[in-house]
Amino acid sequence: MLAGHYPTSQMVRTSASLQLYSQAFAGGLWNSCSTPRPSYKLLLSAQLGTSLLAMTIRLRSSCRVGSLPSLHKLLSHAKKAIRKESCWTISNITAGNREQIQEVINNGLIPPVIHLLQTADFDIKKEAAWAISNATSGGSPQQVEYLVENNCINPLVDLLSVSDAKIIGVALEALENILKVGKDKQQENGLADNPVATRVEQADGLQKIEALQEDPNEDVYQKAMKILENYFPLEDEDADIGEVAGANQFQFGAQVPTGGFSFGS
């Protein structure tokens, strides 16, 4: 698998390659996916998986010239490899700035990506998870709320039970980003609870995050602990016990008669 999911500065490519794929993109290769010829679709799939198409999209802002609607079609393509590489491409777009994330939203790509995150095979889910996690990382509070409204929390929570530590980490990062937006909203509006924390709990997320305290992977453990400490703090049980004890002491003292207890008849 080629490098992906990360900002452009972390992808080392040659200017010749950029020029090659930029010309291919501008020449209509992408739009050929709307034609009935399978060979073009396979060629597009190869470009998606082995080229710099995602980086070119960001560098040239190609998402403004009609490419993303075509990508929407590829997310439901019959071929698994094309659906997977389409999610990979979107993950690289959502690793960009808020304007580019908004283009993904405006073109209706978030609902099908979340659908794949929830229902697809695991190798597709991994790419979809990166797409959503990147959007939570660089998106505005309104954009993150849009992800929540499209039910991204449940499939992210489901990923906390997989055996891939890297993807568990991706899901934890996304949930932490979403929880932060919820906490900010709680404070701004004077809410009693973090609305996102409530949703995570309803999806059994708290239980799964608590279980990750026993995970052998240090990175997973640290991320889980950070979420628990910042968004699901334990109640001060010692203080509660002290309050109960103090109340009981007062109650017992108040019940002592002036002349002491009488045990005789």
SEMARDO-133715 format. One record per atom (N, C-alpha, C): residue in one letter; atom name; y negated, z, x. Coordinates in steps of 0.001 Angstrom, whole numbers, plus 500000, padded with zeros to 6 digits. Atoms other than C-alpha are relative to their C-alpha. Example, Ala and Ser with C-alpha at 12.3 -4.5 7.8 and 13.67 -1.06 7.14 Angstrom:
! residues 2
residuo, atomo, c2, c3, c1
A, N, 501190, 500000, 500890
A, CA, 504500, 507800, 512300
A, C, 498800, 500000, 500900
S, N, 501190, 499940, 499180
S, CA, 501060, 507140, 513670
S, C, 498910, 500730, 499230
***
This chain:
! residues 265
residuo, atomo, c2, c3, c1
M, N, 501194, 500000, 500855
M, CA, 500000, 500000, 500000
M, C, 498758, 500000, 500889
L, N, 501224, 500049, 499222
L, CA, 496620, 499080, 501330
L, C, 499130, 501208, 499714
A, N, 500926, 498890, 500208
A, CA, 493903, 501646, 501746
A, C, 499222, 499781, 498721
G, N, 500755, 500096, 501229
G, CA, 492144, 502402, 498554
G, C, 499545, 501364, 499558
H, N, 500403, 498756, 500634
H, CA, 490647, 505056, 496336
H, C, 498799, 500656, 500662
Y, N, 501020, 499304, 499238
Y, CA, 487990, 505941, 498908
Y, C, 498709, 499186, 500063
P, N, 501261, 500735, 499843
P, CA, 484326, 505045, 499482
P, C, 500114, 498879, 501013
T, N, 499964, 501178, 499144
T, CA, 483586, 501784, 501221
T, C, 499950, 500343, 501477
S, N, 500150, 499653, 498598
S, CA, 482654, 503509, 504472
S, C, 501316, 500361, 500655
Q, N, 498711, 499620, 499450
Q, CA, 486273, 504581, 504884
Q, C, 500967, 498825, 500065
M, N, 499144, 501183, 499984
M, CA, 487653, 501053, 504571
M, C, 499500, 499059, 501096
V, N, 500420, 500806, 498856
V, CA, 487516, 499123, 507842
V, C, 500524, 498584, 499827
R, N, 499618, 501394, 500215
R, CA, 487552, 495377, 507206
R, C, 499041, 499094, 500767
T, N, 500831, 500947, 499260
T, CA, 486177, 492284, 508915
T, C, 499075, 499259, 499058
S, N, 500951, 500753, 500822
S, CA, 483167, 490358, 507691
S, C, 500599, 498676, 499563
A, N, 499355, 501263, 500378
A, CA, 485288, 487194, 507686
A, C, 500853, 500192, 498756
S, N, 499176, 499735, 501170
S, CA, 487687, 488765, 505205
S, C, 499139, 500206, 498769
L, N, 500909, 499799, 501115
L, CA, 484810, 489890, 503028
L, C, 499487, 498673, 499467
Q, N, 500523, 501294, 500418
Q, CA, 483391, 486387, 502993
Q, C, 501059, 499192, 499274
L, N, 498898, 500769, 500598
L, CA, 486776, 484849, 502182
L, C, 500223, 500421, 498565
Y, N, 499685, 499535, 501337
Y, CA, 487438, 487046, 499191
Y, C, 498802, 499968, 499076
S, N, 501182, 500163, 500826
S, CA, 483870, 486947, 497991
S, C, 499932, 498583, 499450
Q, N, 500011, 501383, 500450
Q, CA, 484106, 483144, 497849
Q, C, 501078, 499758, 498963
A, N, 498912, 500164, 500960
A, CA, 487439, 483348, 496064
A, C, 499607, 500584, 498649
F, N, 500431, 499345, 501234
F, CA, 485956, 485739, 493530
F, C, 498969, 499152, 499283
A, N, 501084, 500782, 500594
A, CA, 482816, 483668, 492981
A, C, 500489, 498655, 499508
G, N, 499491, 501317, 500378
G, CA, 484893, 480496, 492712
G, C, 500790, 499980, 498721
G, N, 499356, 499991, 501297
G, CA, 486519, 481632, 489497
G, C, 501450, 500429, 500016
L, N, 498613, 499566, 499954
L, CA, 489847, 483026, 490689
L, C, 500259, 501063, 498956
W, N, 499808, 498907, 500958
W, CA, 489347, 486120, 488587
W, C, 500108, 499454, 498578
N, N, 500015, 500508, 501364
N, CA, 488515, 484182, 485434
N, C, 501237, 499184, 499660
S, N, 498793, 500771, 500271
S, CA, 491701, 482185, 485840
S, C, 501055, 500845, 499310
C, N, 499010, 499154, 500659
C, CA, 493582, 485194, 484482
C, C, 500014, 499757, 498499
S, N, 500029, 500285, 501430
S, CA, 492525, 484017, 481005
S, C, 500702, 498697, 499661
T, N, 499275, 501240, 500242
T, CA, 494398, 480749, 481439
T, C, 501467, 500296, 499786
P, N, 498587, 499736, 500266
P, CA, 498033, 480381, 480334
P, C, 500904, 499734, 501193
R, N, 499141, 500374, 498880
R, CA, 499266, 479334, 483794
R, C, 500437, 501239, 500780
P, N, 499499, 498798, 499335
P, CA, 501506, 482094, 485230
P, C, 499691, 500017, 501494
S, N, 500216, 500026, 498560
S, CA, 500960, 480901, 488809
S, C, 498643, 500581, 500364
Y, N, 501323, 499447, 499727
Y, CA, 497270, 481783, 488591
Y, C, 500007, 501516, 499857
K, N, 499952, 498558, 500202
K, CA, 498053, 485222, 487238
K, C, 500704, 500683, 501159
L, N, 499296, 499429, 498863
L, CA, 500504, 485853, 490037
L, C, 499117, 499984, 501235
L, N, 500919, 500080, 498869
L, CA, 497937, 484681, 492562
L, C, 498947, 501095, 499905
L, N, 500977, 498950, 500197
L, CA, 495402, 487047, 491046
L, C, 500595, 501362, 500338
S, N, 499336, 498731, 499707
S, CA, 497911, 489881, 491255
S, C, 500096, 500221, 501499
A, N, 499905, 499884, 498546
A, CA, 498453, 489156, 494939
A, C, 498648, 500344, 500604
Q, N, 501332, 499704, 499488
Q, CA, 494716, 489164, 495509
Q, C, 499636, 501461, 499731
L, N, 500319, 498629, 500351
L, CA, 494386, 492478, 493703
L, C, 500690, 500983, 500931
G, N, 499225, 499041, 499236
G, CA, 497106, 494115, 495713
G, C, 499839, 499907, 501492
T, N, 499994, 500180, 498551
T, CA, 496544, 492682, 499173
T, C, 498668, 499548, 500567
S, N, 501295, 500474, 499526
S, CA, 492895, 491722, 499384
S, C, 498961, 501102, 499956
L, N, 501118, 499068, 500030
L, CA, 489509, 493372, 499503
L, C, 499214, 499861, 498705
L, N, 500705, 500296, 501239
L, CA, 488714, 492539, 495919
L, C, 499215, 501198, 499491
A, N, 500701, 498822, 500531
A, CA, 487842, 496094, 494923
A, C, 498730, 500283, 500789
M, N, 501182, 499749, 499183
M, CA, 485481, 496529, 497858
M, C, 498952, 498920, 499762
T, N, 500933, 501085, 500250
T, CA, 483934, 493134, 497205
T, C, 499262, 500201, 498684
I, N, 500638, 499733, 501292
I, CA, 483277, 494114, 493606
I, C, 498829, 500948, 500179
R, N, 501059, 499021, 499821
R, CA, 481271, 497100, 494722
R, C, 498856, 499445, 500841
L, N, 501034, 500472, 499091
L, CA, 479441, 495369, 497552
L, C, 499101, 498958, 499352
R, N, 500760, 501102, 500586
R, CA, 478347, 492389, 495468
R, C, 499625, 500255, 498543
S, N, 500288, 499667, 501401
S, CA, 477999, 494195, 492098
S, C, 500541, 498943, 499058
S, N, 499424, 501085, 500797
S, CA, 480312, 491572, 490661
S, C, 500366, 500438, 498602
C, N, 499635, 499528, 501327
C, CA, 481099, 493807, 487711
C, C, 498955, 499617, 498960
R, N, 501030, 500412, 500951
R, CA, 477903, 492461, 486154
R, C, 500141, 498549, 499562
V, N, 499953, 501433, 500285
V, CA, 479014, 488848, 486016
V, C, 501274, 499617, 499266
G, N, 498904, 500365, 500870
G, CA, 481931, 489019, 483630
G, C, 501382, 500246, 500536
S, N, 498676, 499778, 499447
S, CA, 484772, 490190, 485837
S, C, 500745, 501121, 499292
L, N, 499331, 498839, 500569
L, CA, 485491, 493505, 484156
L, C, 500665, 499731, 498654
P, N, 499256, 500314, 501228
P, CA, 486330, 492115, 480698
P, C, 501358, 499365, 500291
S, N, 498719, 500600, 499634
S, CA, 489043, 490052, 482384
S, C, 500954, 501061, 500537
L, N, 499177, 498915, 499491
L, CA, 490274, 493157, 484162
L, C, 500579, 500817, 498857
H, N, 499514, 499277, 501178
H, CA, 490611, 494815, 480762
H, C, 501318, 499390, 499522
K, N, 498769, 500674, 500436
K, CA, 493243, 492211, 479856
K, C, 501168, 500314, 500923
L, N, 498928, 499772, 499031
L, CA, 495188, 492877, 483025
L, C, 500620, 501383, 499865
L, N, 499465, 498648, 500160
L, CA, 495625, 496546, 482165
L, C, 501156, 500047, 499009
S, N, 498885, 500066, 500942
S, CA, 497993, 495510, 479379
S, C, 500921, 498820, 500304
H, N, 499177, 501137, 499598
H, CA, 499658, 492689, 481307
H, C, 501478, 500367, 499969
A, N, 498554, 499754, 500087
A, CA, 503419, 492314, 480923
A, C, 500590, 500435, 501336
K, N, 499465, 499664, 498681
K, CA, 503954, 492613, 484665
K, C, 499475, 501355, 500470
K, N, 500325, 498648, 499563
K, CA, 504036, 496180, 485921
K, C, 499099, 499982, 501238
A, N, 500774, 500046, 498762
A, CA, 502649, 495211, 489335
A, C, 498536, 499689, 499729
I, N, 501380, 500350, 500313
I, CA, 499530, 493720, 487771
I, C, 499277, 501180, 499356
R, N, 500610, 498807, 500603
R, CA, 498891, 496807, 485642
R, C, 499688, 501039, 501078
K, N, 500189, 499028, 498926
K, CA, 499305, 498963, 488732
K, C, 498808, 499635, 500872
E, N, 501085, 500414, 499115
E, CA, 496951, 496935, 490934
E, C, 498668, 499942, 499268
S, N, 501236, 499957, 500779
S, CA, 494420, 496721, 488106
S, C, 499424, 501413, 500010
C, N, 500452, 498598, 499920
C, CA, 494271, 500526, 488035
C, C, 499482, 500314, 501399
W, N, 500444, 499791, 498621
W, CA, 493975, 500497, 491823
W, C, 498585, 499442, 500190
T, N, 501320, 500624, 499886
T, CA, 491014, 498135, 491577
T, C, 498943, 500847, 499301
I, N, 500954, 499174, 500737
I, CA, 489316, 500277, 488938
I, C, 499716, 501291, 500749
S, N, 500208, 498762, 499246
S, CA, 489840, 503363, 491096
S, C, 498994, 499800, 501126
N, N, 500964, 500291, 498943
N, CA, 487836, 501695, 493832
N, C, 498606, 499735, 499450
I, N, 501309, 500164, 500634
I, CA, 485060, 500776, 491423
I, C, 499432, 501358, 499618
T, N, 500476, 498678, 500401
T, CA, 484858, 504322, 490066
T, C, 499714, 500899, 501202
A, N, 500381, 499279, 498783
A, CA, 484617, 505508, 493672
A, C, 498587, 499631, 500440
G, N, 501355, 500410, 499680
G, CA, 481206, 503838, 493691
G, C, 498966, 500936, 499407
N, N, 501086, 499177, 500529
N, CA, 477955, 505040, 492150
N, C, 500072, 500096, 498480
R, N, 499976, 499775, 501446
R, CA, 477120, 506087, 488616
R, C, 499792, 498721, 499205
E, N, 500228, 501273, 500678
E, CA, 475900, 502631, 487687
E, C, 501304, 499220, 499874
Q, N, 498727, 500722, 500031
Q, CA, 479259, 501143, 488598
Q, C, 501004, 500692, 499086
I, N, 499148, 499268, 500937
I, CA, 481099, 503901, 486738
I, C, 499610, 499658, 498571
Q, N, 500461, 500334, 501344
Q, CA, 478947, 503095, 483723
Q, C, 500455, 498604, 499592
E, N, 499505, 501341, 500312
E, CA, 479940, 499427, 483949
E, C, 501461, 500057, 499562
V, N, 498598, 499825, 500403
V, CA, 483578, 500515, 483762
V, C, 500071, 500535, 498576
I, N, 500035, 499436, 501352
I, CA, 482748, 502586, 480686
I, C, 499549, 498960, 498992
N, N, 500549, 500982, 500934
N, CA, 480665, 499845, 479059
N, C, 500987, 498895, 499663
N, N, 499030, 501066, 500232
N, CA, 483499, 497361, 479428
N, C, 501303, 500508, 499399
G, N, 498858, 499472, 500731
G, CA, 485942, 499653, 477656
G, C, 501255, 500204, 500828
L, N, 498827, 499874, 499134
L, CA, 488220, 500237, 480641
L, C, 500575, 501415, 500031
I, N, 499517, 498626, 499915
I, CA, 488489, 504014, 480387
I, C, 501150, 500284, 499022
P, N, 498883, 499703, 500917
P, CA, 490644, 504250, 477210
P, C, 501342, 499411, 500443
P, N, 498697, 500509, 499561
P, CA, 493361, 501868, 478506
P, C, 500501, 500636, 501293
V, N, 499574, 499323, 498771
V, CA, 493374, 503566, 481914
V, C, 500597, 501367, 499654
I, N, 499465, 498699, 500413
I, CA, 493861, 506956, 480252
I, C, 501321, 499826, 499268
H, N, 498725, 500276, 500667
H, CA, 496580, 505432, 478091
H, C, 501122, 499798, 501025
L, N, 499020, 500193, 498937
L, CA, 498391, 504299, 481237
L, C, 500272, 501316, 500731
L, N, 499836, 498701, 499366
L, CA, 497801, 507718, 482776
L, C, 500961, 500881, 499211
Q, N, 499171, 499172, 500867
Q, CA, 499621, 509215, 479832
Q, C, 501397, 499426, 499777
T, N, 498746, 500599, 500465
T, CA, 502415, 506727, 479149
T, C, 500733, 499136, 501025
A, N, 499396, 500987, 499086
A, CA, 503093, 504469, 482158
A, C, 500990, 500652, 500952
D, N, 499135, 499500, 498937
D, CA, 505630, 504785, 484950
D, C, 499151, 500716, 501042
F, N, 500738, 499119, 499121
F, CA, 504689, 507240, 487662
F, C, 499151, 499248, 501016
D, N, 500793, 500697, 498983
D, CA, 503542, 504679, 490233
D, C, 498716, 499413, 499408
I, N, 501235, 500432, 500660
I, CA, 501024, 503338, 487687
I, C, 499126, 501214, 499687
K, N, 500752, 498771, 500285
K, CA, 500032, 506860, 486665
K, C, 499203, 500451, 501220
K, N, 500696, 499573, 498779
K, CA, 499123, 507586, 490286
K, C, 498692, 499250, 500170
E, N, 501226, 500795, 499846
E, CA, 496622, 504725, 490400
E, C, 498991, 500342, 498905
A, N, 500886, 499624, 501105
A, CA, 495225, 505662, 486983
A, C, 499359, 501360, 500263
A, N, 500530, 498669, 499684
A, CA, 494829, 509260, 488153
A, C, 498851, 499908, 500986
W, N, 501087, 500204, 499036
W, CA, 492735, 508100, 491106
W, C, 498758, 499444, 499297
A, N, 501141, 500605, 500699
A, CA, 490558, 506015, 488770
A, C, 499218, 501057, 499227
I, N, 500664, 498964, 500790
I, CA, 489829, 508987, 486511
I, C, 499404, 501068, 500906
S, N, 500498, 498956, 499093
S, CA, 489472, 511505, 489339
S, C, 498734, 499550, 500714
N, N, 501203, 500519, 499345
N, CA, 486978, 509293, 491166
N, C, 498800, 500009, 499051
A, N, 501084, 500018, 500986
A, CA, 484958, 508951, 487966
A, C, 499461, 501402, 499749
T, N, 500466, 498621, 500199
T, CA, 484833, 512742, 487526
T, C, 499220, 500486, 501210
S, N, 500659, 499569, 498769
S, CA, 483701, 513113, 491128
S, C, 498587, 499444, 500119
G, N, 501306, 500635, 499825
G, CA, 480813, 510649, 491112
G, C, 499222, 499788, 498726
G, N, 500646, 500272, 501272
G, CA, 480008, 510463, 487424
G, C, 498971, 501043, 499601
S, N, 500972, 499078, 500561
S, CA, 477127, 512056, 485557
S, C, 500697, 500928, 499010
P, N, 499395, 499131, 501018
P, CA, 477790, 514959, 483168
P, C, 500341, 499251, 498714
Q, N, 499739, 500771, 501218
Q, CA, 477525, 512517, 480264
Q, C, 501222, 499099, 500176
Q, N, 498839, 500853, 499747
Q, CA, 480059, 510197, 481874
Q, C, 501285, 500817, 500038
V, N, 498827, 499135, 499972
V, CA, 482453, 513070, 482521
V, C, 500358, 500448, 498583
E, N, 499744, 499627, 501391
E, CA, 482068, 514196, 478905
E, C, 500658, 498849, 499248
Y, N, 499360, 501161, 500626
Y, CA, 482998, 510661, 477862
Y, C, 501491, 499965, 500337
L, N, 498589, 499946, 499617
L, CA, 486240, 511007, 479816
L, C, 500745, 501055, 499188
V, N, 499380, 498924, 500782
V, CA, 486963, 514285, 478036
V, C, 500194, 499561, 498553
E, N, 499906, 500482, 501379
E, CA, 486246, 512703, 474656
E, C, 501136, 498998, 499824
N, N, 498890, 500957, 500048
N, CA, 488845, 510067, 475500
N, C, 501325, 500639, 500420
N, N, 498753, 499233, 499828
N, CA, 491451, 512792, 476056
N, C, 500648, 499831, 501367
C, N, 499445, 500098, 498656
C, CA, 491841, 512671, 479811
C, C, 500646, 501304, 500467
I, N, 499534, 498702, 499504
I, CA, 492642, 516383, 480116
I, C, 501518, 500138, 499910
N, N, 498551, 499814, 500168
N, CA, 496188, 516363, 478732
N, C, 500832, 499256, 501033
P, N, 499196, 500681, 498973
P, CA, 497580, 513644, 481021
P, C, 499745, 500509, 501410
L, N, 500269, 499409, 498686
L, CA, 495849, 515236, 484011
L, C, 500801, 501288, 500165
V, N, 499214, 498770, 499961
V, CA, 497492, 518557, 483169
V, C, 501486, 499679, 500197
D, N, 498590, 500386, 499861
D, CA, 500849, 516805, 482862
D, C, 500354, 499707, 501462
L, N, 499734, 500341, 498598
L, CA, 500512, 515637, 486473
L, C, 500173, 501235, 500881
L, N, 499858, 498781, 499209
L, CA, 500456, 519254, 487647
L, C, 501458, 500424, 500149
S, N, 498577, 499654, 499937
S, CA, 504219, 519365, 487132
S, C, 500825, 498999, 500809
V, N, 499246, 501006, 499243
V, CA, 505165, 516356, 489282
V, C, 500319, 500533, 501387
S, N, 499576, 499555, 498669
S, CA, 506724, 516601, 492715
S, C, 499146, 499433, 501129
D, N, 500867, 500622, 499008
D, CA, 504017, 514589, 494496
D, C, 498772, 500873, 500224
A, N, 501091, 499059, 499730
A, CA, 501646, 517104, 496125
A, C, 498650, 499300, 500040
K, N, 501265, 500734, 499910
K, CA, 499005, 514440, 496750
K, C, 499413, 499760, 498619
I, N, 500471, 500291, 501350
I, CA, 498791, 513498, 493083
I, C, 499668, 501287, 499259
I, N, 500374, 498707, 500578
I, CA, 498811, 517150, 492024
I, C, 498587, 500354, 500457
G, N, 501333, 499735, 499477
G, CA, 495785, 517541, 494282
G, C, 498941, 499150, 499337
V, N, 500945, 500898, 500676
V, CA, 494088, 514525, 492703
V, C, 499702, 500513, 498600
A, N, 500175, 499483, 501355
A, CA, 494661, 515973, 489225
A, C, 499199, 501300, 500004
L, N, 500747, 498740, 499899
L, CA, 493380, 519398, 490300
L, C, 498523, 499748, 500281
E, N, 501390, 500331, 499704
E, CA, 490226, 517854, 491743
E, C, 499285, 499490, 498751
A, N, 500600, 500521, 501231
A, CA, 489601, 515981, 488497
A, C, 499738, 501131, 499010
L, N, 500168, 498886, 500939
L, CA, 490145, 519106, 486403
L, C, 498883, 500934, 500447
E, N, 501076, 499148, 499498
E, CA, 487852, 521125, 488652
E, C, 498633, 499378, 499716
N, N, 501260, 500688, 500273
N, CA, 485104, 518513, 488316
N, C, 499631, 500089, 498521
I, N, 500238, 499941, 501440
I, CA, 485489, 518503, 484536
I, C, 499646, 501418, 499580
L, N, 500285, 498605, 500320
L, CA, 485549, 522299, 484357
L, C, 498581, 500385, 500418
K, N, 501366, 499719, 499554
K, CA, 482297, 522423, 486328
K, C, 498978, 499485, 498999
V, N, 500902, 500545, 501014
V, CA, 480603, 520164, 483795
V, C, 500018, 500886, 498761
G, N, 499897, 499111, 501148
G, CA, 481920, 522413, 481034
G, C, 499276, 501315, 500215
K, N, 500679, 498736, 499687
K, CA, 480621, 525539, 482758
K, C, 498488, 499824, 499962
D, N, 501438, 500274, 500047
D, CA, 477191, 523981, 483218
D, C, 499519, 499891, 498554
K, N, 500357, 500147, 501411
K, CA, 477154, 523074, 479526
K, C, 499999, 501356, 499305
Q, N, 499931, 498649, 500561
Q, CA, 478190, 526608, 478620
Q, C, 498733, 500779, 500311
Q, N, 501182, 499248, 499580
Q, CA, 475302, 528076, 480598
Q, C, 498722, 499429, 499393
E, N, 501209, 500630, 500541
E, CA, 472725, 525553, 479390
E, C, 499820, 500286, 498512
N, N, 500059, 499840, 501452
N, CA, 473605, 526065, 475715
N, C, 500301, 501421, 499532
G, N, 499727, 498624, 500364
G, CA, 474385, 529772, 475835
G, C, 501291, 500186, 499230
L, N, 498725, 499913, 500699
L, CA, 477975, 529278, 474712
L, C, 500802, 501199, 500494
A, N, 499184, 498844, 499635
A, CA, 480420, 532164, 474700
A, C, 501088, 499623, 500993
D, N, 498899, 500440, 499144
D, CA, 483129, 530128, 476424
D, C, 499714, 498617, 500576
N, N, 500035, 501339, 499415
N, CA, 483503, 527108, 478662
N, C, 500854, 499088, 499117
P, N, 499219, 500841, 500922
P, CA, 484537, 524363, 476188
P, C, 501112, 499220, 500693
V, N, 498958, 500715, 499268
V, CA, 486493, 522526, 478874
V, C, 501149, 500942, 500349
A, N, 498956, 499024, 499689
A, CA, 488367, 525665, 479931
A, C, 500886, 500227, 498789
T, N, 499223, 499836, 501234
T, CA, 489420, 526078, 476304
T, C, 500964, 498841, 499817
R, N, 499130, 501169, 500141
R, CA, 490794, 522542, 476237
R, C, 501130, 500021, 501019
V, N, 498960, 499928, 498965
V, CA, 492649, 523052, 479501
V, C, 501068, 501012, 499603
E, N, 499043, 498992, 500452
E, CA, 494253, 526206, 478127
E, C, 500854, 499465, 498857
Q, N, 499268, 500547, 501137
Q, CA, 495227, 524415, 474918
Q, C, 501037, 498972, 500436
A, N, 499051, 500982, 499464
A, CA, 496980, 521768, 477036
A, C, 501026, 500652, 500926
D, N, 499104, 499244, 499114
D, CA, 498963, 524509, 478853
D, C, 499610, 499852, 501462
G, N, 500453, 500201, 498629
G, CA, 496866, 523798, 481911
G, C, 499885, 501293, 500780
L, N, 500147, 498730, 499295
L, CA, 496153, 527427, 482747
L, C, 501349, 500488, 500518
Q, N, 498663, 499569, 499591
Q, CA, 499841, 528249, 482846
Q, C, 500491, 499204, 501200
K, N, 499541, 500846, 498905
K, CA, 500554, 525303, 485127
K, C, 499202, 500241, 501276
I, N, 500820, 499716, 498821
I, CA, 497651, 526073, 487437
I, C, 500412, 501336, 500614
E, N, 499529, 498704, 499494
E, CA, 498805, 529672, 487717
E, C, 501322, 499844, 500745
A, N, 498705, 500225, 499342
A, CA, 502287, 528426, 488619
A, C, 499820, 499380, 501383
L, N, 500248, 500651, 498710
L, CA, 500785, 526397, 491473
L, C, 499569, 500987, 501081
Q, N, 500264, 498976, 498985
Q, CA, 499871, 529659, 493199
Q, C, 501232, 500225, 500882
E, N, 498750, 499864, 499243
E, CA, 503499, 529588, 494331
E, C, 500382, 498697, 500692
D, N, 499665, 501300, 499407
D, CA, 503363, 525971, 495522
D, C, 499996, 500106, 501529
P, N, 499946, 499918, 498534
P, CA, 504412, 525580, 499179
P, C, 498929, 499179, 500707
N, N, 501041, 500819, 499389
N, CA, 501702, 522987, 499796
N, C, 498697, 500781, 500041
E, N, 501190, 499182, 499831
E, CA, 498654, 524780, 501182
E, C, 498796, 499434, 499266
D, N, 501141, 500629, 500656
D, CA, 496159, 522256, 499825
D, C, 500066, 500219, 498493
V, N, 499820, 499777, 501434
V, CA, 497584, 522525, 496307
V, C, 499712, 501456, 499653
Y, N, 500220, 498563, 500228
Y, CA, 497606, 526313, 496538
Y, C, 498511, 500337, 500015
Q, N, 501416, 499684, 499874
Q, CA, 493983, 526471, 497675
Q, C, 499195, 499450, 498825
K, N, 500732, 500600, 501121
K, CA, 492765, 524101, 494959
K, C, 500279, 500749, 498706
A, N, 499646, 499250, 501204
A, CA, 494650, 526006, 492261
A, C, 499284, 501349, 499982
M, N, 500658, 498705, 499920
M, CA, 493264, 529329, 493460
M, C, 498498, 499884, 499738
K, N, 501439, 500205, 500199
K, CA, 489721, 527967, 493519
K, C, 499675, 499833, 498519
I, N, 500218, 500210, 501434
I, CA, 489997, 526820, 489909
I, C, 500169, 501304, 499238
L, N, 499746, 498740, 500699
L, CA, 491462, 530126, 488759
L, C, 498862, 500992, 500227
E, N, 501063, 499045, 499683
E, CA, 488784, 532166, 490525
E, C, 498674, 499625, 499345
N, N, 501304, 500436, 500498
N, CA, 485863, 530061, 489322
N, C, 499937, 499803, 498490
Y, N, 500044, 500379, 501410
Y, CA, 486885, 529154, 485787
Y, C, 500940, 500809, 499100
F, N, 499094, 499175, 500788
F, CA, 489674, 531507, 484687
F, C, 500143, 501381, 500655
P, N, 499924, 498698, 499310
P, CA, 488783, 534906, 486226
P, C, 500786, 501003, 499182
L, N, 499252, 498944, 500658
L, CA, 491074, 537812, 485454
L, C, 499045, 501072, 499502
E, N, 500796, 498882, 500489
E, CA, 489672, 540610, 483348
E, C, 500227, 501198, 500907
D, N, 499911, 498814, 499147
D, CA, 488985, 543856, 485188
D, C, 500861, 501040, 499301
E, N, 499070, 499110, 500674
E, CA, 492094, 545703, 484082
E, C, 499765, 501448, 500404
D, N, 500237, 498637, 499554
D, CA, 491263, 548738, 486200
D, C, 498844, 500639, 499230
A, N, 501149, 499480, 500738
A, CA, 487931, 549101, 484457
A, C, 500400, 500341, 498577
D, N, 499554, 499744, 501363
D, CA, 489619, 548822, 481078
D, C, 500811, 501286, 499933
I, N, 499178, 498797, 499966
I, CA, 492140, 551504, 482036
I, C, 499105, 501235, 500137
G, N, 500913, 498886, 499810
G, CA, 489320, 553760, 483229
G, C, 499266, 500353, 498728
E, N, 500709, 499749, 501239
E, CA, 487454, 553326, 479973
E, C, 500887, 500703, 498990
V, N, 499058, 499382, 500933
V, CA, 490553, 554204, 477953
V, C, 500254, 501445, 500389
A, N, 499745, 498644, 499531
A, CA, 491260, 557234, 480126
A, C, 498816, 500904, 499698
G, N, 501188, 499204, 500271
G, CA, 487683, 558425, 479791
G, C, 499875, 500338, 498528
A, N, 500069, 499767, 501444
A, CA, 487805, 558027, 476026
A, C, 501015, 501046, 499576
N, N, 498967, 499028, 500346
N, CA, 491066, 559966, 475850
N, C, 499619, 501398, 500443
Q, N, 500415, 498696, 499517
Q, CA, 489671, 562784, 477969
Q, C, 498957, 500599, 499068
F, N, 501034, 499498, 500911
F, CA, 486662, 563051, 475723
F, C, 500607, 500441, 498676
Q, N, 499366, 499683, 501271
Q, CA, 488871, 563034, 472659
Q, C, 500761, 501315, 500082
F, N, 499237, 498769, 499860
F, CA, 491145, 565752, 473972
F, C, 499069, 501195, 500099
G, N, 500931, 498890, 499823
G, CA, 488216, 567939, 475026
G, C, 499305, 500365, 498691
A, N, 500713, 499745, 501242
A, CA, 486497, 567551, 471686
A, C, 500870, 500709, 498980
Q, N, 499115, 499423, 500992
Q, CA, 489578, 568720, 469825
Q, C, 500378, 501451, 500313
V, N, 499643, 498618, 499651
V, CA, 489917, 572101, 471628
V, C, 499198, 500964, 499133
P, N, 500736, 499051, 500845
P, CA, 489035, 574849, 469150
P, C, 499228, 501010, 500842
T, N, 500835, 499037, 499289
T, CA, 486406, 577415, 470112
T, C, 500803, 501185, 500508
G, N, 499202, 498856, 499569
G, CA, 488960, 580209, 470258
G, C, 501267, 499641, 500719
G, N, 498789, 500439, 499307
G, CA, 491585, 578152, 472051
G, C, 501075, 499620, 498996
F, N, 498920, 500408, 500850
F, CA, 494845, 576815, 470695
F, C, 500827, 501187, 499557
S, N, 499119, 498951, 500486
S, CA, 497044, 579077, 468579
S, C, 501375, 499429, 499759
F, N, 498661, 500537, 500112
F, CA, 500758, 578452, 468973
F, C, 500880, 500870, 499083
G, N, 499200, 499140, 500855
G, CA, 501916, 581358, 466788
G, C, 499790, 499681, 498530
S, N, 500117, 500231, 501419
S, CA, 502398, 581336, 463056
S, C, 499112, 501063, 499353
***
